[in-house]
Amino acid sequence: MRKLIMIPGPTNVPDRVVSAMLAPMINHRGEEFHELYRRIRANCQKVFQTSNEIVVISGSGTAGVDAAVGAIFSEGDSVVVPSFGEFSARLGDSASYTGASVMRPTAELGDAPSLDEVEKELRSTEKVKALCVVFNETSTGVTWRKLKELGELAKRCGALFVVDAISVMGGEDVPVDKLGADICIAGTQKCLAAPPGLVIVSFSPAAKQAVQGKKPRNQYFDMPKYFQFAEHDETPSTPAIPLFFALDEALKMVLEEGIQNRFERHELCAGAFYKAFESLGLKPFARHEYRSNTVIGINYPMGIDDRKFRAMVDERFGVVIAGGFGKLKGSMFRVGNMGEIDEKMITVTVSAIAESLSSLGVSCDLSKALSQVWKSFSSVHP
Ligand SMILES: Cc1ncc(COP(=O)(O)O)c(C=O)c1O
């Protein structure tokens, strides 16, 4: 049985995208690859809403983060990386591997730091090289919807603005140029609904300038080399060609739908999930205004064993959901609302969760939850 993969990435990959990977191998130094890479980068620019340089790296999201921060930071640089969960902490860790001194204004899990705290850190030392933020903190289901203000703050302080949009690009509006994001990183295995294994990174002219003056830390993430090779529509080392075929198809699907329609669909589906879960008496983990449209984080009711519950959802209903991360392990579950998400997937997922909770002794009214899902989609029913 094909399972419904409802974790916050990798997500379900459409058959069209999977089939694209079956194409025969091509020469990565030949015209077929040149055309493919040119089209992928042009389509990424449309999804990122940017005219900035795009590179696609064969590696997971972390590879993109390491490539980006490794390219712009040196020993002794000061950087600000607000911390409000596992992935924002990891972004700070990636920065500190470069020898930079990392300031981390911190917020309670489920919330995000205040702009005042971020500004205080940015102004605490003479020259901060960059402000690096995670837009969608996948570990807590928090979307820090202050990117515009954060970008303006970075500019006022003369700092580069780096955005990890790994778990949100394609699912919520991230207009890179409008936001003034100098570097933006997107995963392929999340809202773009392609398989894992590639990461897309955009560089503004200012970011490229910051990169050019620096000795690369290693060969694989030598960004100036990426820019040079991109001039001829190539990558410095052998790209993961089947994944490029898949990403090409996935991007075509995103653009066929239209990015605005895609953002609206994610929002609609997230609303249906939250309403259904709340009608079951469950509480979202994130502060209301920052509730993510792509990662639905829900607190467990008292007494529910995370492993037992998720095993039941998986084995009885074929639906795979995620648990909590780090300190949140055992206290919450997370549902990915990404990529191909639709009413049918939500209905199956909510049913599997409600029935499993009922079996474990929590009183749950599934019909009430499903009527919330139905109502959420009433405007789009024929
Ligand atoms: C916001 C964010 N940043 C970074 C990463 C790391 O990506 P990967 O696991 O693909 O290396 C993830 C993964 O879920 C993420 O959600």
The ligand as an SDF file (V2000), in Angstrom:
LIG
                    3D

 16 16  0  0  0  0  0  0  0  0999 V2000
   13.6530   25.2320    8.1900 C   0  0  0  0  0  0  0  0  0  0  0  0
   14.5950   24.1060    7.8820 C   0  0  0  0  0  0  0  0  0  0  0  0
   15.9020   24.3820    7.7160 N   0  0  0  0  0  0  0  0  0  0  0  0
   16.7920   23.4150    7.4280 C   0  0  0  0  0  0  0  0  0  0  0  0
   16.3910   22.0950    7.2990 C   0  0  0  0  0  0  0  0  0  0  0  0
   17.3990   21.0390    6.9820 C   0  0  0  0  0  0  0  0  0  0  0  0
   17.0900   20.4320    5.7600 O   0  0  0  0  0  0  0  0  0  0  0  0
   17.5880   18.9760    5.4000 P   0  0  0  0  0  0  0  0  0  0  0  0
   17.0460   18.0430    6.4350 O   0  0  0  0  0  0  0  0  0  0  0  0
   17.0050   18.7430    4.0260 O   0  0  0  0  0  0  0  0  0  0  0  0
   19.0660   18.9940    5.4020 O   0  0  0  0  0  0  0  0  0  0  0  0
   15.0540   21.7610    7.4720 C   0  0  0  0  0  0  0  0  0  0  0  0
   14.5890   20.3760    7.3700 C   0  0  0  0  0  0  0  0  0  0  0  0
   13.4750   20.0200    7.6910 O   0  0  0  0  0  0  0  0  0  0  0  0
   14.1280   22.7950    7.7640 C   0  0  0  0  0  0  0  0  0  0  0  0
   12.8310   22.5290    7.9240 O   0  0  0  0  0  0  0  0  0  0  0  0
  1  2  1  0
  2  3  1  0
  2 15  2  0
  3  4  2  0
  4  5  1  0
  5  6  1  0
  5 12  2  0
  6  7  1  0
  7  8  1  0
  8  9  2  0
  8 10  1  0
  8 11  1  0
 12 13  1  0
 12 15  1  0
 13 14  2  0
 15 16  1  0
M  END
$$$$
